[in-house]
């Protein structure tokens, strides 16, 4: 696993960072990141709006404007992470989406699982870092005791969608966001209407076709891997060079 979590149910941090130096107003015109959402029918609309609001507020500090072109109803495809992330990964990244994001509901099995096993609150596939999901409801003892809300989880996974890893300190992650923002600006200047993806090896995906071809979506294959917020190890944050 490449994106590793920090504590039992507190898998919603990319590290401790000083946000006082972040000011999106000083970065010129904001770059637009469009996140298309598949919403589990079990999740209330208000909850999704709150998650979107949290992401929007967080990334305004980085000079990023979040837009949501559409929210589509979706049935949770599986209980475990493998089936959920496979479903999201194998969905095409259609225009005008820059990222695909699933919001997953809860049921009694999640509550029972959270009593005895490490809990996964979200994941992003690590081949392109453009498709992922987050749990959109409270519903397990671990989650309640850790006070990690669905909004915090959504923000955490959104950072991964921009190339961030886990770690103790978030400054490297902030540099990563700054870097990919510049890549997006360059891509737009070249006439491409797409906010590029970048995986953990530094590979840039300049178009939606680049993403889906790399993932084998056209062939509907399961050619993917994933990075999960599983709570069992810690890795350092490292900036990606562009």
C-alpha positions in Angstrom: 0.0 0.0 0.0 1.3 3.4 -0.9 -1.0 5.7 1.0 -0.8 4.6 4.5 -2.8 5.8 7.5 -1.8 7.2 10.8 -4.0 5.7 13.6 -6.8 3.3 14.2 -9.8 5.2 12.8 -8.0 8.5 12.3 -7.0 7.9 8.7 -7.9 11.3 7.5 -4.7 13.4 7.6 -1.9 14.2 5.2 0.1 15.6 8.1 0.3 18.6 10.4 0.8 21.8 8.3 1.0 25.5 8.7 -1.8 27.0 6.6 -1.1 30.5 7.6 1.1 31.0 4.5 -1.5 29.7 2.2 -3.5 32.4 0.4 -5.3 31.6 -2.8 -6.0 35.3 -3.4 -2.3 35.9 -3.9 -2.0 33.2 -6.7 -3.8 35.0 -9.5 -6.8 33.5 -11.2 -7.8 30.2 -9.6 -7.3 26.9 -11.5 -10.5 24.9 -11.8 -10.7 21.3 -10.6 -13.9 19.5 -11.6 -14.8 16.6 -9.5 -17.7 14.4 -10.7 -19.5 12.5 -7.9 -21.2 9.1 -7.7 -23.4 9.3 -4.7 -24.5 6.2 -2.9 -28.3 6.4 -2.7 -28.0 5.7 1.0 -26.2 8.9 1.7 -28.3 12.1 2.2 -27.9 14.9 -0.3 -27.1 17.3 2.5 -24.1 15.2 3.6 -22.6 15.3 0.1 -23.1 19.1 -0.1 -21.2 19.4 3.2 -18.4 17.2 1.9 -18.2 19.3 -1.3 -18.2 22.5 0.9 -15.3 21.2 3.0 -13.2 20.4 -0.1 -14.1 23.8 -1.7 -13.0 25.7 1.4 -9.8 23.7 1.8 -8.5 24.1 -1.7 -9.5 27.8 -2.1 -6.4 28.3 0.1 -4.3 26.7 -2.7 -5.8 28.8 -5.5 -8.0 26.0 -6.7 -11.7 26.4 -7.5 -13.7 23.3 -7.1 -16.6 22.6 -9.4 -19.0 19.6 -9.4 -20.4 19.1 -13.0 -22.7 16.4 -11.8 -23.8 14.1 -9.0 -25.2 10.8 -10.1 -27.0 8.2 -8.0 -25.0 5.0 -7.4 -25.3 1.8 -5.5 -22.4 0.7 -3.4 -21.0 -2.1 -5.5 -19.3 -4.1 -2.8 -18.6 -4.3 0.9 -14.8 -4.3 0.8 -12.4 -1.8 -0.7 -11.4 -4.0 -3.6 -14.9 -4.0 -5.2 -15.6 -0.4 -4.5 -12.3 1.0 -5.9 -12.6 -1.4 -8.9 -16.0 0.0 -9.8 -14.9 3.6 -9.6 -11.6 2.9 -11.5 -13.4 1.2 -14.3 -15.8 4.1 -14.9 -14.7 6.4 -17.8 -13.3 9.8 -17.0 -15.8 11.6 -19.3 -15.7 15.3 -20.1 -15.9 17.7 -18.3 -14.7 15.6 -15.3 -11.1 16.0 -14.0 -11.6 13.5 -11.2 -14.2 10.8 -10.3 -15.2 10.5 -6.6 -17.6 8.0 -5.0 -19.4 8.8 -1.7 -20.1 5.5 0.0 -22.9 4.8 2.4 -22.9 2.6 5.6 -24.8 -0.5 6.8 -24.7 -2.8 9.8 -21.7 -4.8 8.5 -19.5 -1.7 8.6 -20.4 -1.2 12.3 -19.6 -4.8 13.1 -16.3 -4.7 11.1 -15.2 -1.5 12.8 -15.5 -3.2 16.2 -12.8 -5.8 15.5 -10.8 -4.8 12.4 -8.8 -1.8 11.0 -11.2 0.5 9.2 -10.9 2.0 5.7 -12.5 5.3 5.3 -11.5 5.9 1.7 -9.1 5.1 -1.1 -7.7 6.4 -4.3 -6.3 4.2 -7.1 -2.6 4.8 -7.3 -2.1 4.2 -11.1 -3.2 7.7 -12.0 -4.6 9.2 -8.7 -7.7 10.5 -10.5 -10.4 8.1 -9.1 -11.4 7.3 -5.6 -14.0 7.3 -2.9 -14.7 8.2 0.7 -17.2 7.0 3.3 -20.0 9.6 3.5 -21.7 8.7 6.8 -20.9 8.2 10.5 -21.5 4.6 11.4 -18.8 2.8 13.3 -17.5 3.0 16.8 -13.9 3.7 15.7 -15.0 6.5 13.5 -17.1 8.1 16.2 -14.4 7.8 18.9 -11.8 9.4 16.6 -14.1 12.3 15.7 -13.1 12.0 12.0 -16.0 13.3 10.1 -17.0 12.5 6.5 -16.0 16.0 5.6 -12.5 15.5 6.9 -12.3 12.2 5.1 -13.4 13.8 1.8 -10.7 16.6 2.1 -8.1 13.9 2.9 -8.9 11.9 -0.2 -9.1 15.1 -2.3 -5.4 15.7 -1.4 -4.6 12.3 -2.6 -6.3 13.0 -5.9 -3.7 15.8 -6.3 -0.8 13.5 -5.6 -0.2 13.8 -1.8 1.0 11.0 0.4 0.5 10.5 4.1 3.0 11.7 6.6 3.6 13.6 9.8 4.0 17.0 8.1 1.9 18.5 5.3 4.3 21.0 3.9 5.5 18.6 1.3 1.9 17.9 0.3 1.3 21.7 0.0 4.3 21.9 -2.4 2.8 19.0 -4.4 -0.5 20.8 -4.8 1.4 24.0 -5.8 3.3 22.0 -8.4 0.3 20.3 -9.9 -1.5 23.6 -10.0 1.3 24.9 -12.2 1.1 21.8 -14.4 -2.7 22.4 -14.8 -2.1 26.1 -15.7 0.4 25.0 -18.4 -2.0 22.4 -19.8 -4.8 25.0 -20.0 -2.5 27.4 -21.8 -1.7 24.6 -24.3 -5.5 24.4 -25.1 -6.2 21.2 -23.0 -9.4 21.5 -21.0 -8.3 19.1 -18.3 -6.6 19.3 -14.9 -3.8 16.7 -15.2 -3.4 13.8 -13.0 -0.1 12.7 -11.5 0.7 9.4 -9.9 3.2 8.7 -7.1 6.0 8.0 -9.6 5.6 11.5 -11.0 4.0 10.4 -14.3 1.7 13.1 -15.6 -1.6 12.3 -17.4 -2.4 15.3 -19.7 -5.8 14.2 -21.0 -8.8 12.1 -20.0 -7.8 9.6 -22.7 -4.4 9.2 -21.1 -6.0 8.3 -17.8 -8.5 5.8 -19.1 -6.1 4.2 -21.6 -3.5 3.7 -18.8 -6.2 2.1 -16.6 -7.5 -0.1 -19.5 -11.0 1.3 -19.1 -11.9 0.9 -22.8 -11.3 -2.9 -22.4 -13.1 -2.9 -19.1 -10.2 -4.7 -17.5 -9.3 -4.8 -13.9 -5.8 -3.3 -14.6 -5.6 -1.2 -11.4 -4.1 -1.0 -8.0 -5.2 1.1 -5.1 -4.0 3.2 -2.2 -6.1 2.8 0.9 -6.5 4.6 4.2 -5.8 1.4 6.1 -4.5 2.1 9.6 -1.4 0.1 10.0 1.7 1.9 8.9 3.3 5.3 8.3 5.2 6.7 5.3 6.9 10.0 4.8 5.5 12.7 2.6 7.7 13.4 -0.4 7.2 16.1 -3.0 6.8 15.2 -6.6 9.2 16.9 -9.0 7.8 18.3 -12.3 
